[in-house]
């Protein structure tokens, strides 16, 4: 089943929210299972990109223009050789949700418990919001 996920780029250069369609196995999910599956999909994508970068490639004109509009043209070579454990990454994502660092919305409804059953259908819209805390300085 295809799920539309909204994300914002990490850097300040990317001020837009991007909509990406991920392909999930067609089944019922709790939020905990959905987060775990999302981490698995992203890790698989990351390692596929890393293998792709093992071969030197040339940039096309459209790739150069797209990167130039974002502010940096590069071959996007990944230099980090660390291997990320899938279990550790899933545990980290669940801990971030439990600590209130991430809010999850499914079709405009905020999900607040990991054991909550999600009513996902083909084309559902999921939003992950990274919450940042404002910290002041005392004089």
N, C-alpha and C positions, 0 to 999 in steps of 0.2 A: 504494500500500500504506500502511496506517495503522501508524504507529510511536508507541508510548507513551514520552514523554520526561519524566523527573523533573527538576524544577528547584526551586531555593530562591530566594525573592525576595531582592533585594539589600539592602533595608532591614532594620533590626533589628525593625521592627514586624511583619514577616511571618516568623514563626518556623516556619511549616509548609512542608513540601515539597509542591509542586503537581505533579500529573500532567496533562500536556497531550498531546493526540493531534495529531500532525502528519501531513499527507498527503504522501508521497514518491512519485516515479515508480517504477514496479515494475521494478527491475533490480538487478543485483549491484553492490555498492559496496565500494571500499576505504575505510579510515577517512578518508583524505584527501578522497575524493570525497563521503563522507557529511558531513564537516564543512563542506565547501564548499556542499553543497546545503542544509544546515541554516542557514548564514549567509544564503543567498539567500532562503529562506523567511522568516526573521526580518526581513530588510531589506524585503521586499515587505509584510509585515504592518505594519512601522513606518511606511512611507510611505502605506499605506492608512489607517492611523489618523491620520496627519498631515493627509491630504486630508479625512478625516471631520471633523476639528477646525476646518477652515476655515469650516464652517457652525456658527452658534451653535445649541446644542441644549439641551433642558431635561432635567434629571435626574428619573428616576422614583423612586417611593418605595423600591423594592427596591434601586436603585443607591445611594441615599442611605444606607440601612441597611447595605449591604455596605461602603461606604466608611467609614462611622462605626465599624464593627467593626474596620477596619484602622487607624483613628486619624486619618484625614484625609478630608474631603469637599471635592472640587474638580471643576472641569470637565475636568481633565486636559488642559489646553491645552499644546501643545508650542511653546515659545518659541524653540527652537534652530533657526535657518534653515540650518545647515550641511548640505551634501549629502555623504553618505558614498559613497565609491567602493566598488563591490562587490568589485573586485580587492583594494583595500587592506584591506577588512574580512576577506576570506578569508585573505589573507596574515597578518593579525594573529592570527586564530584558529589557523592552523597554527603560527605562531611560539609562541603560548602553549602549545600542546600539546608542541612540541619542547623548550621550556624547562622543562617539568614543572610548569607552573602549573595545568594541567587534567588530570584523570584521566577516562577514558571507560570505562564498563562496558556491555557488551552482553549481556543475559540473564545477569547475574551473573559474566561473565568480563571481566577487565580487558584492554583492548587497549593494547599498548605501542608499536606501530609504525604509522606512517602508511600503509605499503604493505600492511598486513594485510587480507586479504579478510574481509568481515563476512558472517556467516550470518544475515541479516535475513529474517524472515518476517512475515506479517500479524500484528500485535499484539505484535511484539517489544518488549522493554523496554530503553530506553537511559537511562543515568544519566550526567550530567555533574557532576563534582565539582570545584569551584574550590578549589585547595589554597592555603592561606595559611601563611606561614612565621612561626614564633614568633621574635621578636627580643627579646633581653634587653638590659639596659643594664649596662655595666661600670662599677663604682665605682672 
